[in-house]
Amino acid sequence: MINHEDITLLQCRRLPARLSSAQVGAVLGFSCCDVTVLMSRKLLKPLGRPAQNSTKYFATIEIEALTSDRDWLGRATQLLQTHWRAKNINRSRPEKQNSDSYQS
């Protein structure tokens, strides 16, 4: 769901030179969690060499280019579908109980 800040960002005449993960998600149409997955799979590259726990920024010029790249959008969408499907399957499987250890 798009919040007020995202709407304001998308209505700007000119975007700032660098964007945060949340802003990148708004521009590309992904969630902030999806941006993290795309970074971990090397489909998005943050500026500089940020520490693992620091805020990541991205070059607006690169993000705008990705919005026009149909092949990249297709790869990113497919990767995210595969990622979340696998994560949801693992979450829905109940832990295998070792019932043999409880028998007397």
Phi and psi in degrees as GROMACS dihedral restraints (atoms count N, CA, C in turn):
[ dihedral_restraints ]
;  ai    aj    ak    al  type     phi  dphi    fc
    3     4     5     6     1   -87.2    20    10
    4     5     6     7     1   130.1    20    10
    6     7     8     9     1   -96.6    20    10
    7     8     9    10     1   178.2    20    10
    9    10    11    12     1   -61.1    20    10
   10    11    12    13     1   -40.1    20    10
   12    13    14    15     1   -62.8    20    10
   13    14    15    16     1   -39.5    20    10
   15    16    17    18     1   -64.9    20    10
   16    17    18    19     1   -41.8    20    10
   18    19    20    21     1   -62.5    20    10
   19    20    21    22     1   -43.7    20    10
   21    22    23    24     1   -61.4    20    10
   22    23    24    25     1   -43.4    20    10
   24    25    26    27     1   -61.8    20    10
   25    26    27    28     1   -46.4    20    10
   27    28    29    30     1   -69.1    20    10
   28    29    30    31     1   -20.0    20    10
   30    31    32    33     1   -91.4    20    10
   31    32    33    34     1    -2.4    20    10
   33    34    35    36     1   -64.4    20    10
   34    35    36    37     1   141.8    20    10
   36    37    38    39     1   -67.7    20    10
   37    38    39    40     1   -38.1    20    10
   39    40    41    42     1  -137.5    20    10
   40    41    42    43     1   125.3    20    10
   42    43    44    45     1   -76.2    20    10
   43    44    45    46     1   156.1    20    10
   45    46    47    48     1   -64.7    20    10
   46    47    48    49     1   163.0    20    10
   48    49    50    51     1   -66.0    20    10
   49    50    51    52     1   -28.6    20    10
   51    52    53    54     1  -130.7    20    10
   52    53    54    55     1   149.6    20    10
   54    55    56    57     1  -124.3    20    10
   55    56    57    58     1   146.3    20    10
   57    58    59    60     1   -79.4    20    10
   58    59    60    61     1   171.8    20    10
   60    61    62    63     1   -58.4    20    10
   61    62    63    64     1   -42.7    20    10
   63    64    65    66     1   -63.8    20    10
   64    65    66    67     1   -40.9    20    10
   66    67    68    69     1   -67.7    20    10
   67    68    69    70     1   -39.0    20    10
   69    70    71    72     1   -61.1    20    10
   70    71    72    73     1   -43.0    20    10
   72    73    74    75     1   -58.9    20    10
   73    74    75    76     1   -42.5    20    10
   75    76    77    78     1   -65.1    20    10
   76    77    78    79     1   -42.4    20    10
   78    79    80    81     1   -68.2    20    10
   79    80    81    82     1   -41.4    20    10
   81    82    83    84     1   -86.0    20    10
   82    83    84    85     1   -14.1    20    10
   84    85    86    87     1    86.6    20    10
   85    86    87    88     1    22.8    20    10
   87    88    89    90     1  -113.8    20    10
   88    89    90    91     1   165.7    20    10
   90    91    92    93     1   -83.8    20    10
   91    92    93    94     1   166.9    20    10
   93    94    95    96     1   -61.5    20    10
   94    95    96    97     1   -37.4    20    10
   96    97    98    99     1   -63.4    20    10
   97    98    99   100     1   -37.1    20    10
   99   100   101   102     1   -65.5    20    10
  100   101   102   103     1   -37.2    20    10
  102   103   104   105     1   -61.5    20    10
  103   104   105   106     1   -40.3    20    10
  105   106   107   108     1   -61.5    20    10
  106   107   108   109     1   -42.6    20    10
  108   109   110   111     1   -64.7    20    10
  109   110   111   112     1   -43.9    20    10
  111   112   113   114     1   -62.6    20    10
  112   113   114   115     1   -35.1    20    10
  114   115   116   117     1   -67.1    20    10
  115   116   117   118     1   -43.9    20    10
  117   118   119   120     1   -65.6    20    10
  118   119   120   121     1   -27.6    20    10
  120   121   122   123     1   -95.3    20    10
  121   122   123   124     1    10.0    20    10
  123   124   125   126     1    66.9    20    10
  124   125   126   127     1    23.5    20    10
  126   127   128   129     1   -89.4    20    10
  127   128   129   130     1   -17.3    20    10
  129   130   131   132     1  -128.6    20    10
  130   131   132   133     1   139.4    20    10
  132   133   134   135     1  -123.4    20    10
  133   134   135   136     1   120.8    20    10
  135   136   137   138     1   -72.6    20    10
  136   137   138   139     1   162.5    20    10
  138   139   140   141     1   -71.4    20    10
  139   140   141   142     1   143.5    20    10
  141   142   143   144     1    68.0    20    10
  142   143   144   145     1  -152.1    20    10
  144   145   146   147     1  -127.2    20    10
  145   146   147   148     1    75.2    20    10
  147   148   149   150     1   -69.7    20    10
  148   149   150   151     1   147.1    20    10
  150   151   152   153     1   -65.1    20    10
  151   152   153   154     1   158.6    20    10
  153   154   155   156     1   -58.6    20    10
  154   155   156   157     1   -35.2    20    10
  156   157   158   159     1   -99.7    20    10
  157   158   159   160     1    12.9    20    10
  159   160   161   162     1   -98.8    20    10
  160   161   162   163     1   167.5    20    10
  162   163   164   165     1   -69.6    20    10
  163   164   165   166     1   134.4    20    10
  165   166   167   168     1  -100.0    20    10
  166   167   168   169     1   135.8    20    10
  168   169   170   171     1  -120.6    20    10
  169   170   171   172     1   150.7    20    10
  171   172   173   174     1  -129.0    20    10
  172   173   174   175     1   149.1    20    10
  174   175   176   177     1   -72.3    20    10
  175   176   177   178     1   124.2    20    10
  177   178   179   180     1   -59.1    20    10
  178   179   180   181     1   -39.3    20    10
  180   181   182   183     1   -60.7    20    10
  181   182   183   184     1   -36.9    20    10
  183   184   185   186     1   -72.4    20    10
  184   185   186   187     1   -39.7    20    10
  186   187   188   189     1   -66.4    20    10
  187   188   189   190     1   -41.1    20    10
  189   190   191   192     1   -63.6    20    10
  190   191   192   193     1   -36.3    20    10
  192   193   194   195     1   -64.9    20    10
  193   194   195   196     1   -37.4    20    10
  195   196   197   198     1   -67.1    20    10
  196   197   198   199     1   -28.7    20    10
  198   199   200   201     1   -65.6    20    10
  199   200   201   202     1   -21.6    20    10
  201   202   203   204     1  -100.4    20    10
  202   203   204   205     1    -2.9    20    10
  204   205   206   207     1   -95.9    20    10
  205   206   207   208     1    97.0    20    10
  207   208   209   210     1   -61.3    20    10
  208   209   210   211     1   -40.2    20    10
  210   211   212   213     1   -62.9    20    10
  211   212   213   214     1   -44.5    20    10
  213   214   215   216     1   -64.2    20    10
  214   215   216   217     1   -43.7    20    10
  216   217   218   219     1   -61.5    20    10
  217   218   219   220     1   -38.8    20    10
  219   220   221   222     1   -65.4    20    10
  220   221   222   223     1   -44.2    20    10
  222   223   224   225     1   -63.5    20    10
  223   224   225   226     1   -44.2    20    10
  225   226   227   228     1   -63.3    20    10
  226   227   228   229     1   -43.0    20    10
  228   229   230   231     1   -64.6    20    10
  229   230   231   232     1   -44.5    20    10
  231   232   233   234     1   -63.4    20    10
  232   233   234   235     1   -43.5    20    10
  234   235   236   237     1   -60.8    20    10
  235   236   237   238     1   -43.6    20    10
  237   238   239   240     1   -67.6    20    10
  238   239   240   241     1   -39.1    20    10
  240   241   242   243     1   -61.7    20    10
  241   242   243   244     1   -44.1    20    10
  243   244   245   246     1   -64.4    20    10
  244   245   246   247     1   -44.0    20    10
  246   247   248   249     1   -60.1    20    10
  247   248   249   250     1   -51.2    20    10
  249   250   251   252     1   -71.8    20    10
  250   251   252   253     1   -31.8    20    10
  252   253   254   255     1   -62.9    20    10
  253   254   255   256     1   -47.1    20    10
  255   256   257   258     1   -63.5    20    10
  256   257   258   259     1   -41.2    20    10
  258   259   260   261     1   -65.1    20    10
  259   260   261   262     1   -41.1    20    10
  261   262   263   264     1   -70.5    20    10
  262   263   264   265     1   -35.4    20    10
  264   265   266   267     1   -63.9    20    10
  265   266   267   268     1   -45.0    20    10
  267   268   269   270     1   -63.2    20    10
  268   269   270   271     1   -34.3    20    10
  270   271   272   273     1   -73.5    20    10
  271   272   273   274     1   -34.3    20    10
  273   274   275   276     1   -80.2    20    10
  274   275   276   277     1   -18.5    20    10
  276   277   278   279     1   -76.3    20    10
  277   278   279   280     1   125.6    20    10
  279   280   281   282     1   -70.3    20    10
  280   281   282   283     1   150.9    20    10
  282   283   284   285     1   -60.5    20    10
  283   284   285   286     1   135.2    20    10
  285   286   287   288     1   -73.3    20    10
  286   287   288   289     1   117.4    20    10
  288   289   290   291     1   -84.0    20    10
  289   290   291   292     1   138.0    20    10
  291   292   293   294     1   -92.0    20    10
  292   293   294   295     1    88.7    20    10
  294   295   296   297     1   -74.8    20    10
  295   296   297   298     1   -19.9    20    10
  297   298   299   300     1   -65.1    20    10
  298   299   300   301     1   -31.7    20    10
  300   301   302   303     1   -74.4    20    10
  301   302   303   304     1   -16.0    20    10
  303   304   305   306     1   -95.9    20    10
  304   305   306   307     1    -5.4    20    10
  306   307   308   309     1   -80.3    20    10
  307   308   309   310     1   145.6    20    10
